[in-house]
């Protein structure tokens, strides 16, 4: 019996290893098949069927979240790119207060869970840096830190690849996808929603940068299309408590809060609960899965 259980554990490890070696493009293709999720070949040559997983049943977090109001679309910001990281733990070596993020995706017209949707999230670290764009997000791309408020809620510095106004025209807001300027990929990842429309990530509480309140970016793909680009935010009492801790406390001079952020909306606030030394945040996204504007 012990051998059987060990075989199950090994198979499960191999499955997750295979899924993590998929690129985002392969994952999107697999999740947009007419018959549901398809079997795909990973970069290691293995054949796997991507399946959505969460650490435990999270449906109770979303009890009473029956609204079908379309989630507000926001700019994707200047630092989005396909990080090619299909994973739930996106921390790598980044230090900070642990944050478990649970997102439920539902159709904005039917309120039904949207299974086999691909959800990406990305955000800055405790010092306000974005992976793939460390130079630009510290001001190295143009303006030095402290050199005035950036336009349209963008981080300090002139972003590469067109930046604001780049206009990708693919559902990602008003900015073009970034061409990364470094090989870092921390605090970026993608997961597939399960039958309840839920994905889960393990990350750290985001830091801040000039001109923006504390936030996490999110993008939902369905049927190989970008159907929602939005942001998630936090109650300011919790932000203040976290920012008082190391390593956040080493980054001083925060200038933008929820009440003076040009993107913030109450609907973007996550439902936060304490979880050990960290937090668990939950939110519902209502996505226009057929892109008909409803």
C-alpha positions as CSV (number, residue, x, y, z in Angstrom):
1,X,0.0,0.0,0.0
2,X,2.9,2.3,0.8
3,X,4.3,1.8,-2.7
4,X,0.9,2.7,-4.2
5,X,0.7,6.0,-2.3
6,X,4.3,6.9,-3.2
7,X,3.5,6.2,-6.8
8,X,0.6,8.6,-6.6
9,X,2.8,11.3,-5.1
10,X,5.4,10.8,-7.8
11,X,2.8,11.0,-10.5
12,X,1.4,14.2,-9.0
13,X,4.9,15.8,-8.8
14,X,5.5,14.9,-12.4
15,X,2.2,16.3,-13.5
16,X,2.9,19.7,-11.8
17,X,6.4,19.7,-13.1
18,X,5.0,19.2,-16.6
19,X,2.5,21.9,-16.3
20,X,5.1,24.4,-15.0
21,X,7.2,23.7,-18.1
22,X,4.4,24.9,-20.4
23,X,4.7,28.3,-21.9
24,X,1.7,30.6,-21.6
25,X,0.9,30.3,-25.3
26,X,0.7,26.5,-25.0
27,X,-1.4,26.8,-21.9
28,X,-3.8,29.2,-23.6
29,X,-4.1,26.9,-26.6
30,X,-4.8,23.9,-24.4
31,X,-7.5,25.7,-22.4
32,X,-9.3,27.0,-25.5
33,X,-10.1,23.7,-27.2
34,X,-13.7,23.0,-28.2
35,X,-13.7,19.9,-26.0
36,X,-12.2,21.6,-23.0
37,X,-8.7,21.3,-21.8
38,X,-6.5,19.5,-24.3
39,X,-3.3,17.4,-23.9
40,X,-0.2,19.4,-24.8
41,X,3.5,18.7,-25.1
42,X,5.7,20.5,-22.7
43,X,9.1,22.0,-23.2
44,X,10.5,18.8,-21.6
45,X,8.8,16.6,-24.2
46,X,6.2,15.2,-21.9
47,X,2.5,15.1,-22.7
48,X,0.2,16.5,-19.9
49,X,-3.3,17.9,-19.6
50,X,-3.3,21.2,-17.7
51,X,-5.7,20.9,-14.7
52,X,-6.6,23.6,-12.3
53,X,-5.6,23.0,-8.7
54,X,-5.9,24.8,-5.4
55,X,-4.5,23.9,-2.0
56,X,-7.9,23.4,-0.5
57,X,-11.6,24.1,-1.2
58,X,-11.8,27.9,-1.4
59,X,-15.5,28.2,-2.5
60,X,-16.6,29.3,1.0
61,X,-14.5,32.5,0.6
62,X,-16.8,33.6,-2.2
63,X,-20.1,32.9,-0.5
64,X,-22.6,35.6,-1.3
65,X,-20.5,36.9,-4.2
66,X,-23.4,36.5,-6.7
67,X,-23.0,39.9,-8.4
68,X,-22.9,39.7,-12.2
69,X,-21.7,43.3,-12.6
70,X,-18.9,43.4,-15.1
71,X,-15.5,44.0,-13.4
72,X,-13.9,47.3,-14.2
73,X,-11.3,47.2,-16.9
74,X,-8.1,49.1,-16.2
75,X,-4.8,49.8,-18.0
76,X,-2.4,46.8,-18.0
77,X,0.3,49.3,-17.1
78,X,3.7,49.6,-18.8
79,X,5.2,46.4,-17.3
80,X,3.1,43.5,-18.6
81,X,4.6,40.8,-20.7
82,X,4.2,37.0,-21.1
83,X,6.6,35.9,-18.3
84,X,6.2,32.2,-19.4
85,X,5.7,31.2,-15.7
86,X,2.8,28.9,-15.1
87,X,3.0,28.5,-11.4
88,X,1.0,29.3,-8.2
89,X,3.9,30.4,-6.0
90,X,5.4,33.4,-7.6
91,X,7.7,34.7,-4.8
92,X,11.0,33.2,-5.9
93,X,13.5,34.8,-3.4
94,X,11.5,38.0,-2.7
95,X,11.0,38.8,1.0
96,X,7.8,40.3,2.4
97,X,4.6,39.5,4.2
98,X,3.0,36.4,2.7
99,X,-0.2,36.9,0.8
100,X,-2.3,34.1,-0.6
101,X,-4.5,35.4,-3.4
102,X,-7.7,33.5,-4.3
103,X,-9.6,34.7,-7.4
104,X,-12.9,33.5,-8.6
105,X,-13.7,34.2,-12.3
106,X,-17.3,34.1,-13.4
107,X,-19.2,35.1,-16.6
108,X,-20.5,38.6,-16.3
109,X,-23.8,37.7,-18.0
110,X,-24.7,34.3,-16.5
111,X,-22.8,34.5,-13.1
112,X,-21.6,31.0,-13.7
113,X,-18.0,30.1,-12.8
114,X,-15.6,30.3,-15.7
115,X,-13.6,27.1,-15.8
116,X,-10.4,26.6,-17.9
117,X,-9.7,30.4,-17.9
118,X,-6.1,31.4,-17.5
119,X,-5.4,34.1,-14.9
120,X,-2.2,36.0,-14.8
121,X,-1.1,38.3,-12.0
122,X,2.0,40.5,-11.6
123,X,3.1,43.2,-9.2
124,X,6.1,45.0,-7.8
125,X,8.2,43.9,-4.9
126,X,8.6,45.5,-1.5
127,X,10.9,48.2,-2.9
128,X,8.6,49.0,-5.8
129,X,10.5,47.1,-8.5
130,X,9.0,45.1,-11.3
131,X,10.8,42.0,-12.7
132,X,11.7,42.3,-16.3
133,X,11.8,46.1,-15.9
134,X,14.0,46.8,-12.9
135,X,15.8,49.7,-14.5
136,X,12.7,51.4,-15.7
137,X,10.8,50.9,-12.5
138,X,13.6,52.5,-10.5
139,X,13.7,55.5,-12.8
140,X,16.5,54.1,-14.9
141,X,14.4,54.3,-18.0
142,X,14.2,58.1,-17.9
143,X,13.0,60.0,-14.8
144,X,14.9,59.6,-11.5
145,X,12.8,58.5,-8.5
146,X,11.2,61.5,-6.9
147,X,11.1,63.4,-10.1
148,X,7.4,64.2,-10.1
149,X,4.3,62.2,-10.5
150,X,4.3,59.8,-13.5
151,X,1.4,60.2,-15.9
152,X,-1.7,58.0,-16.0
153,X,-0.7,56.0,-12.9
154,X,2.4,54.6,-14.5
155,X,5.5,53.8,-12.5
156,X,8.4,56.3,-12.4
157,X,10.6,56.2,-15.4
158,X,10.0,56.0,-19.2
159,X,8.9,52.3,-19.9
160,X,10.5,50.5,-22.8
161,X,8.6,49.3,-25.8
162,X,6.4,52.3,-26.3
163,X,5.1,52.4,-22.7
164,X,2.1,54.6,-22.2
165,X,0.1,55.2,-25.3
166,X,1.6,52.2,-27.0
167,X,-1.8,50.8,-27.7
168,X,-1.7,47.0,-28.2
169,X,-5.4,46.9,-29.2
170,X,-5.7,43.4,-27.7
171,X,-7.8,44.0,-24.7
172,X,-4.8,44.9,-22.5
173,X,-5.8,48.6,-22.0
174,X,-3.9,51.6,-23.5
175,X,-0.4,50.3,-23.3
176,X,1.8,47.9,-25.4
177,X,3.2,44.7,-24.0
178,X,6.7,45.2,-22.6
179,X,9.8,43.9,-24.1
180,X,11.7,42.8,-20.9
181,X,15.0,44.5,-20.2
182,X,16.3,42.0,-17.7
183,X,15.9,38.2,-17.1
184,X,14.1,38.5,-13.7
185,X,10.6,37.0,-13.5
186,X,9.7,37.2,-9.8
187,X,6.2,38.1,-8.7
188,X,4.7,37.0,-12.1
189,X,2.7,33.9,-12.8
190,X,-0.4,32.2,-14.4
191,X,-2.8,29.6,-13.3
192,X,-5.9,27.8,-14.8
193,X,-9.3,28.2,-13.1
194,X,-10.9,25.0,-11.8
195,X,-14.6,24.0,-12.2
196,X,-15.6,26.6,-9.6
197,X,-13.7,29.3,-11.6
198,X,-11.1,29.6,-8.8
199,X,-7.3,30.1,-9.0
200,X,-4.9,30.5,-6.1
201,X,-1.5,32.2,-5.9
202,X,1.1,32.5,-3.1
203,X,3.0,35.8,-3.2
204,X,4.0,38.7,-1.0
205,X,2.1,41.9,-0.2
206,X,3.0,44.4,-2.9
207,X,5.1,47.4,-2.2
208,X,4.5,50.9,-3.7
209,X,6.0,53.3,-6.2
210,X,5.5,57.0,-6.9
211,X,2.1,57.9,-8.3
212,X,0.2,54.7,-7.5
213,X,-1.5,53.1,-4.6
214,X,-0.6,49.6,-3.6
215,X,-2.0,47.1,-6.1
216,X,-1.8,43.8,-8.1
217,X,-2.4,43.6,-11.8
218,X,-4.5,40.8,-13.2
219,X,-5.4,39.6,-16.7
220,X,-7.9,36.9,-17.6
221,X,-7.7,34.9,-20.9
222,X,-10.6,32.8,-22.1
223,X,-10.8,30.9,-25.5
224,X,-7.4,32.3,-26.3
225,X,-8.5,35.9,-25.9
226,X,-7.8,38.6,-23.3
227,X,-11.2,39.1,-21.8
228,X,-10.4,41.2,-18.7
229,X,-7.5,43.4,-17.5
230,X,-7.9,44.8,-14.1
231,X,-6.3,45.5,-10.7
232,X,-6.7,44.4,-7.1
233,X,-6.2,46.7,-4.1
234,X,-6.2,46.7,-0.3
235,X,-7.7,48.5,2.7
236,X,-5.4,51.3,3.7
237,X,-5.3,50.2,7.4
238,X,-3.8,46.9,6.3
239,X,-1.5,48.7,3.9
240,X,-0.2,50.9,6.7
241,X,0.3,47.9,9.0
242,X,2.3,46.0,6.4
243,X,4.3,49.0,5.2
244,X,5.6,49.5,8.8
245,X,7.3,46.1,8.7
246,X,10.6,45.2,7.1
247,X,11.5,45.2,4.3
248,X,8.7,47.6,3.3
249,X,9.8,50.1,6.0
250,X,13.1,50.6,4.3
251,X,11.2,52.2,1.3
252,X,9.9,55.6,2.7
253,X,8.0,58.5,1.2
254,X,4.9,56.9,-0.1
255,X,2.9,59.6,-1.9
256,X,-0.3,57.9,-3.2
257,X,-3.0,56.2,-1.3
258,X,-6.4,54.8,-2.3
259,X,-8.2,58.1,-1.9
260,X,-5.9,59.9,-4.4
261,X,-5.1,57.2,-6.8
262,X,-6.4,57.8,-10.3
263,X,-7.3,54.1,-10.9
264,X,-8.6,53.0,-7.5
265,X,-12.3,51.9,-7.2
266,X,-14.0,50.3,-4.2
267,X,-14.9,47.3,-6.3
268,X,-11.2,46.5,-6.6
269,X,-10.7,45.9,-2.9
270,X,-9.8,42.4,-1.9
271,X,-11.6,40.6,1.0
272,X,-8.6,40.1,3.4
273,X,-8.4,37.8,6.3
274,X,-5.4,37.1,8.6
275,X,-3.7,33.8,7.9
276,X,-0.9,32.9,10.3
277,X,1.9,35.5,9.9
278,X,0.4,36.6,6.6
279,X,-2.9,37.2,4.9
280,X,-5.4,35.6,2.5
281,X,-7.1,37.9,-0.1
282,X,-10.1,36.9,-2.1
283,X,-11.9,38.7,-5.0
284,X,-14.5,37.9,-7.7
285,X,-13.9,38.9,-11.3
286,X,-16.9,39.0,-13.6
287,X,-15.5,38.7,-17.1
288,X,-17.1,39.3,-20.5
289,X,-16.1,35.9,-21.8
290,X,-17.7,36.3,-25.2
291,X,-16.5,39.9,-25.5
292,X,-19.9,41.3,-26.5
293,X,-19.7,44.2,-24.0
294,X,-22.1,42.8,-21.5
